Each structure stands twice: as structure tokens, then as C-alpha cells.
């Protein structure tokens, strides 16, 4: 018994009933237009009058109008919002955003028409049937009702039929609840099919996931380059300062320069880290604009230590912003690799921006011992190649003329 009561009057059934009444309310403007049309061409009784034929004629005119207006893309978000809240269907089975393409719009129009059409019928019954059932249930107790047209029409004005009015009224209300529950269940079953994602929605979701993955990869690349370089540079400078202090007659000026380089490197890196993580905390896409450009190249080289020499040919400020950012990161990664594999050796950085390409060359002496390979491989050189490739450029790295040379050429 409790199961049947829950199916007819439980919370889910009540919400679905409310969803149907909402559909009936949305259908009212279309029904009013249909009433006017039927009144003009069929001689109906106007907006509030007329027989059942007039009312159902207005209903038949209103349904196609609802279907046509439902072809607008923004109909789906409205329908999805109501169905998610009231139909008891898992939210992930619905599509997000406006309908894309005619196939999705047609499915949305089908749902909208079904919702409004069924809602109008259930709403009309919900408004008319309870008062009628109450009047029928009162017949055995009211002589005036039994003498009225209601009692005579239903043949309930005489004994013993008059006492059948009470169970008849109860059956009417149960039938109304059952019809509302069955109609709500039907709409809930059709909702994922008519309001669910189509091929265009799945493609858009895949593109959105790819953009999010690219954003995460970009953040990982930025953090790897900035934090990795800072740690390598700080480790190198701190080690050099320690060795100088442990030697006889320490060069305090060298130690002062090393500590200054450590301070500049950490301050700059903390700023970059704050910008990147700030975007991440706010849930924003990590934009291409995260990170400094060639205007900060001198500070980068200064922080890498006194044995790094920079040569610039041309005007770095004339380089477009996107190219400037990627060129900065390439130089930064080149210095990081030099610090890791040839720590303490002199490093030469050459930047040439005089032609249609930005040319970068980072050189350092070959280490005496080959570097120890990392278990999963380094990300530095592949990251440099990816940065250059995204802008149509090329890179190269390897021994040449007794030095390790990293080169990159990026179109302006």
C-alpha cells in the first residue's frame, strides 16, 4: 500500500505533477491564440466560453505554434533547467547549452510540445476534477445538490445510487493522481532522449575537454620552466657561494653577487607562480599571456649568475607578444639545462631579432661526464620544441664545435 501511495503522491510524483502544471502554464499563451483563431473561423465562444469542441480546437491550434517557437536554440536550456529540477532524471543525462543544429532543435521542439501538450491536459484536469469530485462526494449529504442538474445528470439523485457518489469521487481523484504520475513518468523516460546530448553536443564537449587539457598542459609547462629554472639557478648559485666561502681567502664580492642572483630569481619566480596559481584558483583558463617576455631577459640572465653572457642584436621590444613570451621561455629552459648538466661553466646566450625570424642560440662547454639520464626522461627539450612548433618555428640541440648548442628559430 505504501508503495502505491508513494508512486501516486510521493515527492517524485508531486514534483513531476508540478512539472506538468508548469507545462500547462506555458501552454496558456498558445491556447489563447488558438481560441482566437477558432473563434474567428469556427464561430466559437471567445476566450473563456465555447463548448469542448472549441476548447480542443484551440488546443490543436496551439500545439503546432508551440512546436515552431521551440525551434529557437535557447528553448533547450529552459527546458533542461525545469526537467533537471522536477523530473527526477540524473543531471548528467541532459545536454548543456543552446541546441546546436537542426537535429537537436527538432528533438527539443518535440520535448517542448510533449511537455506543454501533456501539461495542458493534466493541468486542466487538476483544475476541474477536484471541485467536481468534491461536489459529487457531497451529493448524499445535500438534498439541494441531489435536486440539481448534477444529481439528475449522473443519475445519483435516488437511493441506493446516491451512496455510490463517495467512492466515485475517490476513484476520480485516484484516477487523476494516476494519470499525472503515469504522464510524469513518461516525460521522465523521454527526457534523456529528447533533451540529451547529440553528436554536435558531444563534439563540443570533446573540444571543451581538449581545451581544458591544453590549459592544464600549458600551466604545467609554465610551472616546469619557471620553477625548474629557479631551482636550478638557485642551487647553482648557492653551491658556488658555499665553495667560495670554504676556500682560503674567500671572494666576498662573488658571494654577494651569488646571493643577489638568488634573491632576484626567487622574487621573479614567486611572482610568476602567483599569477599562474591565481588563474587556477579562480577556475579561469590559463591564458597564453602568463609569463614574462624578452623585456625581462636581462633580469633572467643576471639571475643565472655572473658566468652567463647575453648578446642581443636588434630591438626585442619589436617582437610580437606571443613570440616574445615563448622566446623568453626557450632561453630560460636553455639556461636551466646548462645549469643542470654543465654547472659552473660559462654560458653564452645570443638573441637576434633583426630578420623575419627570432633566432636564439644558447651554448655551454660540453660536460666532462655525460649527464645521468632521468628515469622518465626530461621535459625541457621536448617543451622547447613544442613551444617553437606551435608558432611555426624549429629547434635543434646537440654537440657542435666542442660545445653544447641549443638553437631555436621562430617566425615573427
C-alpha positions as CSV (number, residue, x, y, z in Angstrom):
1,X,0.0,0.0,0.0
2,X,2.8,2.4,0.9
3,X,4.4,1.6,-2.4
4,X,1.3,2.6,-4.4
5,X,0.8,5.7,-2.2
6,X,4.4,6.8,-2.9
7,X,4.1,6.2,-6.6
8,X,0.9,8.3,-6.8
9,X,1.6,11.0,-4.2
10,X,5.3,10.7,-3.2
11,X,7.8,13.5,-3.5
12,X,8.9,12.5,-7.0
13,X,5.4,12.1,-8.2
14,X,4.5,15.6,-6.8
15,X,7.5,17.2,-8.4
16,X,6.6,15.6,-11.8
17,X,3.0,16.8,-11.3
18,X,4.3,20.3,-10.7
19,X,6.4,20.0,-13.9
20,X,3.2,19.1,-15.8
21,X,1.4,22.1,-14.3
22,X,4.3,24.3,-15.4
23,X,3.9,22.9,-18.9
24,X,0.2,23.8,-18.8
25,X,1.0,27.3,-17.7
26,X,3.5,27.7,-20.5
27,X,0.8,26.5,-22.9
28,X,-1.7,29.2,-22.0
29,X,-0.5,31.9,-24.5
30,X,-0.7,29.3,-27.3
31,X,-4.1,28.2,-26.2
32,X,-5.3,31.8,-26.1
33,X,-4.1,32.4,-29.7
34,X,-5.8,29.1,-30.7
35,X,-9.0,30.3,-29.1
36,X,-8.9,33.5,-31.1
37,X,-8.3,31.5,-34.3
38,X,-11.1,29.1,-33.7
39,X,-13.4,31.9,-32.7
40,X,-12.7,33.7,-35.9
41,X,-13.1,30.8,-38.3
42,X,-15.3,28.4,-36.3
43,X,-17.7,30.7,-34.5
44,X,-16.5,29.7,-31.1
45,X,-17.5,31.3,-27.8
46,X,-14.4,33.5,-27.4
47,X,-11.6,33.3,-24.9
48,X,-13.4,31.9,-21.9
49,X,-16.5,30.4,-23.4
50,X,-17.4,27.8,-26.0
51,X,-18.0,24.0,-25.9
52,X,-15.5,21.3,-25.6
53,X,-15.1,21.2,-29.4
54,X,-14.0,24.8,-29.3
55,X,-11.6,24.2,-26.4
56,X,-9.9,21.2,-28.1
57,X,-9.8,23.1,-31.4
58,X,-7.8,25.8,-29.6
59,X,-5.6,23.1,-28.2
60,X,-5.0,21.6,-31.6
61,X,-4.1,25.1,-33.0
62,X,-1.8,25.9,-30.1
63,X,0.4,22.7,-30.2
64,X,1.9,23.5,-33.7
65,X,2.6,27.0,-32.6
66,X,4.5,25.7,-29.5
67,X,6.5,23.4,-31.7
68,X,7.5,26.2,-34.1
69,X,8.6,28.5,-31.3
70,X,10.6,25.7,-29.6
71,X,13.0,25.7,-32.6
72,X,14.8,28.6,-31.1
73,X,18.1,27.5,-29.6
74,X,17.5,28.9,-26.1
75,X,14.4,26.7,-25.6
76,X,16.6,23.8,-24.6
77,X,18.4,25.5,-21.6
78,X,15.0,26.5,-20.2
79,X,13.5,23.0,-20.7
80,X,16.6,21.3,-19.3
81,X,16.6,23.5,-16.2
82,X,13.0,22.6,-15.4
83,X,13.4,18.9,-16.2
84,X,16.6,18.6,-14.1
85,X,14.8,20.0,-11.1
86,X,11.4,18.3,-11.3
87,X,11.6,15.1,-13.4
88,X,14.0,13.1,-11.2
89,X,16.4,12.3,-14.0
90,X,20.2,12.4,-13.4
91,X,21.6,15.7,-14.4
92,X,24.4,14.3,-16.5
93,X,21.9,12.8,-18.9
94,X,20.9,16.2,-20.2
95,X,22.7,18.4,-22.7
96,X,24.1,21.8,-21.7
97,X,23.7,25.0,-23.5
98,X,21.6,26.0,-26.5
99,X,20.6,23.4,-29.1
100,X,23.2,23.1,-31.9
101,X,22.0,22.0,-35.3
102,X,18.6,21.2,-36.6
103,X,18.6,17.7,-35.2
104,X,19.0,18.9,-31.7
105,X,16.4,21.7,-32.2
106,X,13.9,19.2,-33.6
107,X,14.3,17.0,-30.5
108,X,13.9,20.0,-28.3
109,X,10.8,21.0,-30.1
110,X,9.4,17.5,-29.7
111,X,10.1,17.6,-26.0
112,X,8.6,21.2,-25.6
113,X,5.5,20.2,-27.5
114,X,5.1,17.0,-25.5
115,X,5.6,18.8,-22.2
116,X,3.2,21.6,-23.0
117,X,0.6,19.3,-24.6
118,X,0.5,16.8,-21.7
119,X,0.8,19.6,-19.2
120,X,-2.2,21.4,-20.6
121,X,-4.3,18.2,-20.3
122,X,-3.2,17.4,-16.8
123,X,-3.4,21.0,-15.6
124,X,-6.9,21.3,-16.9
125,X,-7.9,18.1,-15.2
126,X,-6.2,19.2,-12.0
127,X,-8.2,22.4,-12.0
128,X,-11.6,20.9,-13.0
129,X,-11.7,17.4,-11.5
130,X,-11.1,18.1,-7.7
131,X,-14.0,20.6,-7.4
132,X,-16.3,18.3,-9.4
133,X,-15.3,15.3,-7.2
134,X,-16.0,17.2,-4.1
135,X,-19.4,18.2,-5.4
136,X,-20.2,14.5,-6.3
137,X,-19.0,13.3,-2.8
138,X,-21.4,15.8,-1.2
139,X,-24.5,14.5,-3.0
140,X,-25.5,12.0,-0.3
141,X,-25.4,14.8,2.3
142,X,-27.1,17.6,0.4
143,X,-30.7,17.4,-0.8
144,X,-30.2,20.6,-2.8
145,X,-27.3,19.0,-4.8
146,X,-29.3,15.9,-5.4
147,X,-32.1,18.1,-6.8
148,X,-29.7,20.0,-9.0
149,X,-28.7,19.2,-12.6
150,X,-25.6,17.5,-11.2
151,X,-27.5,14.8,-9.4
152,X,-30.0,14.3,-12.2
153,X,-27.4,14.2,-14.9
154,X,-25.4,11.4,-13.2
155,X,-28.4,9.5,-12.0
156,X,-27.3,9.8,-8.4
157,X,-30.4,11.5,-7.0
158,X,-32.1,8.3,-5.9
159,X,-31.3,5.6,-3.3
160,X,-29.1,3.5,-3.3
161,X,-27.1,5.1,-6.1
162,X,-26.6,8.3,-4.2
163,X,-24.2,6.5,-1.8
164,X,-22.0,5.5,-4.8
165,X,-21.1,9.1,-5.2
166,X,-18.5,9.0,-2.5
167,X,-16.5,6.1,-3.9
168,X,-16.9,7.5,-7.3
169,X,-15.4,10.8,-6.2
170,X,-12.5,9.0,-4.6
171,X,-11.9,7.0,-7.8
172,X,-11.9,10.2,-9.8
173,X,-9.2,11.7,-7.6
174,X,-7.2,8.5,-7.7
175,X,-7.5,8.4,-11.5
176,X,-6.3,12.0,-11.7
177,X,-3.3,11.2,-9.5
178,X,-2.6,8.0,-11.5
179,X,-2.8,9.9,-14.8
180,X,-0.5,12.6,-13.6
181,X,2.0,10.0,-12.2
182,X,2.0,8.0,-15.4
183,X,2.3,11.1,-17.6
184,X,5.2,12.4,-15.4
185,X,7.0,9.0,-15.7
186,X,6.5,9.1,-19.5
187,X,8.1,12.5,-19.7
188,X,11.0,11.4,-17.4
189,X,11.7,8.4,-19.7
190,X,11.7,10.6,-22.8
191,X,13.7,13.5,-21.3
192,X,17.2,12.0,-21.9
193,X,16.3,11.1,-25.5
194,X,14.9,14.4,-26.4
195,X,17.0,16.7,-24.2
196,X,20.2,14.6,-24.1
197,X,23.4,15.4,-26.0
198,X,23.5,14.9,-29.7
199,X,26.6,14.5,-32.0
200,X,27.2,18.2,-32.0
201,X,27.0,18.4,-28.2
202,X,29.4,15.5,-27.8
203,X,31.8,17.1,-30.2
204,X,31.6,20.4,-28.3
205,X,32.1,18.6,-25.0
206,X,35.2,16.8,-26.5
207,X,36.6,20.2,-27.7
208,X,35.9,21.7,-24.3
209,X,37.8,18.8,-22.6
210,X,40.6,19.2,-25.1
211,X,40.8,22.9,-24.3
212,X,40.9,22.2,-20.6
213,X,43.6,19.6,-21.1
214,X,45.6,22.1,-23.2
215,X,45.2,24.7,-20.4
216,X,46.5,22.2,-17.8
217,X,49.4,21.3,-20.1
218,X,50.2,24.9,-20.6
219,X,50.2,25.5,-16.8
220,X,52.4,22.5,-16.3
221,X,54.8,23.8,-19.0
222,X,54.9,27.3,-17.4
223,X,55.5,25.9,-13.9
224,X,58.1,23.5,-15.2
225,X,60.0,26.2,-17.0
226,X,59.8,28.9,-14.3
227,X,60.1,26.8,-11.1
228,X,62.6,24.4,-12.6
229,X,64.8,27.1,-13.8
230,X,64.6,28.9,-10.5
231,X,65.5,25.8,-8.5
232,X,68.4,25.0,-10.8
233,X,69.8,28.6,-10.8
234,X,69.4,28.9,-7.0
235,X,71.1,25.5,-6.4
236,X,74.0,26.5,-8.7
237,X,74.5,29.9,-7.1
238,X,74.2,28.6,-3.6
239,X,76.7,25.8,-4.3
240,X,79.2,28.2,-5.9
241,X,78.9,30.6,-2.9
242,X,79.5,27.7,-0.5
243,X,82.6,26.6,-2.3
244,X,84.0,30.1,-2.4
245,X,83.3,30.6,1.3
246,X,85.0,27.3,2.1
247,X,88.1,28.3,0.2
248,X,91.1,30.2,1.6
249,X,90.7,33.9,1.1
250,X,87.0,33.8,0.0
251,X,85.9,36.2,-2.7
252,X,83.2,38.1,-0.8
253,X,82.2,40.1,-3.9
254,X,81.4,36.8,-5.7
255,X,79.3,35.6,-2.8
256,X,77.4,38.9,-2.7
257,X,76.7,38.6,-6.5
258,X,75.5,35.0,-6.0
259,X,73.2,35.9,-3.1
260,X,71.8,38.8,-5.2
261,X,71.2,36.5,-8.1
262,X,69.4,34.0,-5.8
263,X,67.2,36.9,-4.4
264,X,66.2,38.2,-7.9
265,X,65.5,34.7,-9.2
266,X,63.3,33.7,-6.3
267,X,61.4,37.0,-6.3
268,X,60.7,36.8,-10.0
269,X,59.6,33.1,-9.8
270,X,57.3,33.8,-6.9
271,X,55.6,36.5,-9.0
272,X,55.1,34.1,-11.9
273,X,53.9,31.3,-9.6
274,X,51.3,33.7,-8.0
275,X,50.0,34.7,-11.4
276,X,49.6,31.1,-12.7
277,X,48.1,29.7,-9.5
278,X,45.8,32.7,-9.2
279,X,44.2,31.8,-12.5
280,X,43.9,28.2,-11.4
281,X,42.2,29.1,-8.1
282,X,39.7,31.3,-9.9
283,X,38.9,28.5,-12.3
284,X,40.0,30.5,-15.3
285,X,41.7,29.2,-18.4
286,X,45.4,29.5,-18.2
287,X,45.9,32.1,-20.9
288,X,48.8,32.3,-23.3
289,X,49.7,35.6,-21.7
290,X,51.0,34.0,-18.5
291,X,54.8,34.7,-18.1
292,X,57.3,37.4,-19.0
293,X,58.7,38.3,-22.4
294,X,62.0,39.4,-23.8
295,X,61.9,42.6,-21.9
296,X,62.7,40.6,-18.8
297,X,65.6,38.7,-20.5
298,X,68.4,40.7,-18.9
299,X,67.0,40.0,-15.4
300,X,66.8,36.4,-16.2
301,X,70.4,36.2,-17.3
302,X,71.5,38.3,-14.4
303,X,69.8,35.8,-12.0
304,X,71.5,32.9,-13.7
305,X,74.9,34.0,-12.4
306,X,78.0,36.0,-13.4
307,X,79.2,33.4,-15.9
308,X,76.3,33.9,-18.3
309,X,76.8,36.3,-21.1
310,X,74.0,37.8,-23.2
311,X,74.3,39.3,-26.6
312,X,71.2,40.9,-28.2
313,X,71.1,42.1,-31.9
314,X,68.1,44.2,-32.8
315,X,65.2,45.5,-30.8
316,X,63.5,42.9,-28.6
317,X,60.5,45.2,-27.9
318,X,59.5,45.0,-31.6
319,X,58.9,41.2,-31.3
320,X,55.2,40.3,-31.1
321,X,54.0,39.4,-27.6
322,X,53.3,35.7,-28.2
323,X,56.7,35.2,-29.8
324,X,58.4,37.2,-27.1
325,X,56.9,35.1,-24.3
326,X,57.9,31.8,-26.0
327,X,61.4,33.1,-26.8
328,X,61.9,34.0,-23.1
329,X,60.8,30.5,-22.0
330,X,63.2,28.9,-24.5
331,X,66.1,30.9,-23.2
332,X,65.1,30.1,-19.6
333,X,65.0,26.4,-20.4
334,X,68.3,26.5,-22.1
335,X,69.9,28.1,-19.0
336,X,68.2,25.5,-16.8
337,X,69.7,22.7,-18.9
338,X,73.2,24.3,-18.8
339,X,73.0,24.7,-15.0
340,X,72.0,21.0,-14.6
341,X,74.5,19.5,-17.0
342,X,77.4,21.9,-17.0
343,X,77.0,23.7,-13.7
344,X,79.5,26.5,-13.2
345,X,80.6,26.5,-16.8
346,X,80.3,29.8,-18.8
347,X,77.2,30.1,-20.9
348,X,76.6,32.3,-23.9
349,X,73.1,33.4,-24.9
350,X,72.7,35.1,-28.3
351,X,69.4,36.7,-29.4
352,X,69.0,38.0,-32.9
353,X,65.7,39.8,-33.8
354,X,66.9,41.7,-36.9
355,X,65.3,39.4,-39.5
356,X,61.8,37.9,-40.0
357,X,62.8,35.2,-37.6
358,X,63.7,35.4,-33.9
359,X,66.9,33.4,-33.6
360,X,68.1,32.1,-30.2
361,X,71.4,30.3,-29.5
362,X,72.4,29.0,-26.1
363,X,75.9,27.5,-25.8
364,X,77.9,26.0,-23.0
365,X,81.0,23.7,-22.9
366,X,80.4,20.0,-23.1
367,X,80.4,18.4,-19.6
368,X,83.3,16.2,-18.7
369,X,81.0,13.4,-17.9
370,X,77.8,12.7,-19.8
371,X,74.6,13.7,-17.8
372,X,72.8,10.9,-15.9
373,X,69.6,10.0,-17.7
374,X,66.4,10.6,-15.7
375,X,64.1,7.6,-15.2
376,X,61.2,9.1,-17.2
377,X,63.2,11.4,-19.4
378,X,63.5,15.2,-19.2
379,X,60.7,17.6,-20.4
380,X,62.9,20.5,-21.2
381,X,63.9,19.9,-24.8
382,X,60.5,18.5,-25.8
383,X,58.9,21.5,-24.2
384,X,61.2,23.8,-26.2
385,X,60.4,22.0,-29.4
386,X,56.7,22.2,-28.7
387,X,56.8,25.9,-28.0
388,X,58.6,26.6,-31.2
389,X,56.4,24.3,-33.3
390,X,53.2,25.9,-32.1
391,X,54.5,29.2,-33.6
392,X,55.8,27.6,-36.8
393,X,59.4,27.5,-35.7
394,X,62.2,25.0,-35.4
395,X,64.7,23.9,-32.8
396,X,67.9,21.9,-32.6
397,X,70.1,20.7,-29.7
398,X,73.3,18.8,-29.6
399,X,77.1,18.9,-29.5
400,X,78.7,21.2,-32.2
401,X,82.3,22.5,-32.4
402,X,83.2,21.4,-28.9
403,X,80.1,22.9,-27.2
404,X,76.6,22.0,-26.4
405,X,74.4,24.2,-28.6
406,X,70.7,24.9,-28.4
407,X,69.2,26.8,-31.3
408,X,65.6,28.0,-32.0
409,X,64.1,29.9,-34.8
410,X,60.6,31.3,-34.5
411,X,58.9,33.4,-37.3
412,X,58.0,36.9,-36.1
